Amino acid sequence: MLLLSVLLLVIVLHLFCRSRQGQNSTVEEQCRRCGKTVAADDLLCNGCHTLLQNHCPTCGRAKGAEHHFCPWCGAEQFMEQHHA
């Protein structure tokens, strides 16, 4: 009886794991510089090493490099301006 219970548990766990494999929630994006596929939460592109996200100096959470305001705390982000 115990063996049958363990076998049933193993089958249920196996089916559960198989169903979760198709639900991979990794969001992917394209690097804006080289076009390589990167995970949405990556900080650097693996292909060209472009900075994909910055950290807010106010709250410390990651934000997109193109954001002018932190999406978490609303603090204004000052972008460095390079003069030619």
C-alpha positions in Angstrom: 0.0 0.0 0.0 2.8 2.4 0.9 4.6 1.6 -2.4 1.4 2.4 -4.4 1.0 5.7 -2.6 4.6 6.7 -3.3 4.3 5.7 -6.9 1.1 7.7 -7.3 2.8 10.7 -5.7 5.8 10.4 -8.1 3.4 10.3 -11.1 1.5 13.4 -9.9 4.7 15.3 -9.3 6.0 14.3 -12.7 2.8 15.5 -14.4 2.9 18.8 -12.4 6.5 19.4 -13.4 5.8 18.7 -17.1 2.9 21.1 -17.1 5.0 23.9 -15.5 7.7 23.5 -18.2 5.5 25.0 -20.8 4.8 28.0 -18.6 8.3 29.5 -18.6 7.7 33.1 -17.7 11.0 34.5 -18.8 10.3 37.6 -20.8 12.7 38.3 -23.6 13.6 41.5 -25.4 16.0 42.7 -28.1 19.1 44.7 -27.3 18.6 48.1 -28.7 22.2 48.3 -29.9 23.0 44.9 -31.4 19.5 43.2 -31.6 20.6 40.1 -29.6 17.8 38.5 -27.6 18.2 39.2 -23.9 16.1 38.5 -20.8 14.0 41.5 -19.7 15.8 41.6 -16.3 19.3 41.4 -17.7 21.5 44.4 -16.7 24.0 44.0 -19.6 23.7 42.6 -23.1 25.7 39.4 -23.5 26.6 40.3 -27.1 27.7 43.9 -27.0 27.8 44.7 -23.2 25.4 47.6 -23.6 23.8 48.7 -20.3 20.2 47.7 -20.5 19.1 48.9 -17.0 20.2 51.4 -14.5 19.6 51.5 -10.8 17.6 54.4 -9.3 19.9 56.4 -7.0 16.9 57.1 -4.7 15.4 53.6 -4.1 18.1 51.4 -5.6 15.7 49.3 -7.8 16.5 48.4 -11.4 14.9 50.6 -14.0 15.2 50.7 -17.8 18.1 52.7 -19.1 15.7 54.9 -21.1 13.4 55.9 -18.2 13.4 59.5 -17.1 11.5 58.7 -13.9 11.9 55.6 -11.7 8.9 53.3 -12.2 9.1 52.2 -8.6 9.5 55.4 -6.5 8.8 58.1 -9.1 12.1 59.9 -8.5 13.3 61.9 -11.5 16.4 60.5 -13.2 18.9 62.9 -14.6 20.4 61.6 -17.8 24.0 62.6 -18.6 24.1 64.9 -21.6 27.1 64.5 -23.8 28.1 67.5 -25.8 29.8 67.0 -29.1 
